[in-house]
Amino acid sequence: AEFYIGTKKKKKKDPNLYVIKIEDQNMLASSKNALHRLVGRRIVCERRRWYEYFAGAPKITESGIAVIVLEAKNAKMNTLNEGLQSEVESLWQEHIASSDRVKGVVFMSGKVDNFIAGADIKMLKAKKDKKEEDSLFDACMAGHSLFERLRQSKGKNFPLVAAIHGSCLGGGLEWALKCDARIATSSTKTKLGLPEVKLGLLPGWGGTYALPRLIGVLDALPLILQGSEVRSDKAKRLGLVDQICDLPALEAVAIAKAEALTKSGALNKLRRSQSMKQYFNIKRFATEKIQYFRNYILNEAKKQVDKNTRGKYAAPYAIIDCIGYGLSCGDNATKAFEHEAQAFVKLAKTDTSTALIGLFDGITATKKNRFASSTQTEKKQHNVCVLGAGLMGAGIAQVSAERGMNVVLKDRDAKGVAKGIKYIGDNLDKKVKKRRLSVYERNLTIARVQGYDENMLSGYERKVKNTHVVIEAVFENLQLKHDVLSQVEKLVSNNCIIATNTSALPITNVAQGLKKKDRVLGMHYFSPVPQMQLLEIIPHAETCDDALRIAFQVGIDQGKTCILVKDVPGFYVNRALAPQMAEIGPLFADGVDPAKLDAAILDLGMPVGPITLLDEVGADVALHVQNTMIADPTMENRMDGADPTMLQKIVDNGWLGRKSGKGFFLYNTKGKSKKKEPNQKALDFVQNELKQRDLDIPLLDIQDRYLARFVNEAAVCLQEGIIDSPQDADLAAVFGVGFLPFTGGPFRMLDARGTASYVDRMHFLADTYGSRFSPCQLLLDYAKSGSKFYPLS
């Protein structure tokens, strides 16, 4: 209710409003009297409905169109939950169903960058934690019955229009699909999609039924199976939205659309035209109405899922089944919805959905700067200087410029600078070609990058004075890094941070000789930078918190998942990866050939096999990292099996991998090979010089020998405080090296399998193949106590 001071003759609003939230209708009178006694003057009361998930009562136009604005009061994003569903029904009954004046409704959002971002993940996670997944069936069906009741209250010819700006994902898109028409803004913030598969789930609010019926099964399958997000222009081409407009016109265009649909026969005409698409389009008719072709399309989709996932994810198969079932149901939507809801519950019970939701939670947590002060306002834009215009430096410059940062890119000569800027331009051109970027946005991004070489020092020195962050990305040579950083240190302000993008060199050593040691830290990006999500941030003993704050904010602004790691050789990801890659030599020695090893690890669920990974990283880089890790005394026997002599011979033979055109595979001159062709000379080298015995090792042993060495070293890193938490360790493992994403990372995998069971397996490997497989103390402790790394999961 809203109270204000009035007079006896007429109401007169005073600038001072007394706003009190009244939960109980019976308290209005007593509240009014109490306020009267407090101020000593007459109080006038206006009743006003309070909403938690809506901006207020709907605005009703002269033409009878009610505009309902979704706006969750205590959240950045609008999400679907039981509270919103309950509140929309109350709002509807109070303002829509009871009013003969209302002829149609427009749903829009009061948020600046989202319509409805999907279902409330916290609610879903709470159900899983309490083992109440079965109740999700009723939650799914409640959404359908809600819209049925809304429509029944006003009749079947009452139009609903969704006015979409920002993220319209998951349940948000399913809400929009419940409407008769969809209007979307042309903003790049506007994205539509059903990403539930990325959480090990499927759409639970009718998406597998409604989307194929709207745009056709051929277009709907890849959208739902890949969890793709599409911008409004593509959504319009697909038929997912009816009109596109600029943001300022969104409300007016949506109201006009609703008004048009209130005219006699207009809504029925729209619905008929949508349903008849599957008859007048030959492809849609064949793939949706003829069972033979429908089954063929669904089987082809299943084959593609088999190829891409190797059967490790249940959700894509359930999606294909639900789409097929929905098509067979025809107009019997309820039957399709029930089938979909049952499948949703089944997937919600899987370890895979638990793991993927855990990853989602971890990513969400890393979007907040852990070093930011609650009273400190972060810069909206940072000026970044990148030293070195090679693949890493150019990649860092690209992700910075794409996020609105001004970038100085410096290399030794004009040729190096030009090559770096060309790399950025080529990457952006690919996005333009795929319609993920406009030509204007591409040119604007390139314009933010200014290149300098050693012959342009005066201009470079002026620019670098205003830099907030310097990121060095030169070759892995300590002396070279010292030379480069000591020069730039003299030019930058005292508040500028100086970061080195090293993959293995200790940050303490890099900081030696520099005067501003408290501003020095490591920012370890992964290659290729524009695609790889992970960023390891490594302070040394003298790094100040303000430097960490700026580094984390820059990483977050670049769209990276930032992980804090202790300053040790290899940091976290490369430190855990080194023993794993060291196992390649012993596996070769035991008679496992490169093709069999790659196939075994791909079958395990890794995105690439170790031999392919070696080619991608480069044998010279792998040799450098391996030598660094062998020299670290804290590794003890955990690098046993490493064979730098083998890698040195590979380097000497010029088999550096993709970058040299040949490694264990041969590559064409553009560095791409649609079908990898084995390098027979490299295979002969393995067979004739490295193989010592033929043990005919079982597939499971090959997989566990490779995987266990990473898991054990990850546990050592947690044990020694190199990484802060199991969640950070899992995020880094998945996004750094692609560690079995469906498990959620090594520590979620241990929780799912049972640490005691995994430790038993490691003891078997140690007894059979050597002590390098002996589990670390942390694993032994967790196995003995039965503890979990994620106690609430």
RAVENMO-V220926 format. One line per field, one symbol per residue. ss: DSSP state (H for helix, E for strand, L for the rest). phi: phi as a letter, one per 20 degrees, with the letter a starting at -180 (. if undefined). A space follows every 10 residues. Layout:
ss: ???
phi: ???
This chain:
ss: LEEEELLLLL LLLLLLLEEL LLLLHHHHHH HHHHHHHHHL LLEEEELLLL LLLELLLLEE LLLLEEEEEE LLLLLLLLLE LHHHHHHHHH HHHHHHHLLL LLLEEEEEEL LLLEEELLEL HHHHHHHHHL LLLLHHHHHH HHHHHHHHHH HHHHLLLLEE EEEELLEEEL HHHHHHHLLL EEEEELLLLL EEELHHHHHL LLLLLLHHHH HHHHHLHHHH HHHHHHLLEE EHHHHHHHLL LLEEELHHHH HHHHHHHHHH HHLLLHHHHH HHHHHHHHHH LHHHHHHHHL HHHHHHHHHH HHHHHHHHHL LLLLHHHHHH HHHHHHHHHL LLHHHHHHHH HHHHHHHHLL HHHHHHHHHH HHHHHHLLLL LLLLLLLLLL LLEEEEELLL HHHHHHHHHH HHLLLEEEEE LLLHHHHHHH HHHHHHHHHH HHHLLLLLHH HHHHHHHLEE EELLLLHHHH HHHHLLLLEE EELLLLLHHH HHHHHHHHHL LLLLLLEEEE LLLLLLHHHH HLLLLLHHHE EEEEELLLLL LLLEEEEEEL LLLLHHHHHH HHHHHHHLLL EEEEELLLLL LLHHHHHHHH HHHHHHHHHL LLLHHHHHHH HHHHLLLLLH HHHHHHHLHH HHHHHHHHHH LLHHHHHHHL LLLHHHHHHH HHLLLLEHHH LELLEELLLL LLLLLLEELH HHHHHHHHHH LLLLLLLLHH HHHHHHHHHH HHHHHHHHHL LLELLHHHHH HHHHHHHLLL HHHLLHHHHH HHHLHHHHHH HHHHHHHHHL HHHLLLHHHH HHHHHLLLLL LLL
phi: .ddbfccfeb fbfegeeddc ededgfefff ffffffffdm cfddddfbfe cedcfqffed ffeneedddf bffdbfdfce bfffffffff gfffddfedf ffdacdebde efbbecepff fffffffffe ldffffffff fffffgffff fffcnfeeed ceddcnfccl ffffffffee bcdceefffe ccrcegffdm ccgdcnffef fffednffef gffffemfdd ffffgfffnf cebcbfggeg ffffffffff fefgnfffff fffffegfee efffffeddd gfffffffff fffffgfedl mecegfffff ffffffffem eefgffffff ffffffffee fffgffffff fffffffdff dfefddefff bdeddddodf gfffffffff ffeneecddd bfcfffffff ffgfgfffff fffemebeff ffffffffdd eccfecffff fffffeeebd ceceffcgff fgffffffgf eeffefeddd edebfgfgff ffneeeffde bdceedefgf eeeecedced gdfeffffgf ffffffffne eececfecgn ldfffffgff fffggffgfe neegfffgff ffffpffcef fffffffoff ffffffffff feffflefdg nfcfffffff fffnefogfd nbbfcdcffe mcbfcfdfef fffffffedd fdbcelffgf fgffffffff gffffffffe mfcfbgffff gfffeecmfj gfenofefff ffenfffffg fffffffedp ffefffffff ffffemfdfc gee
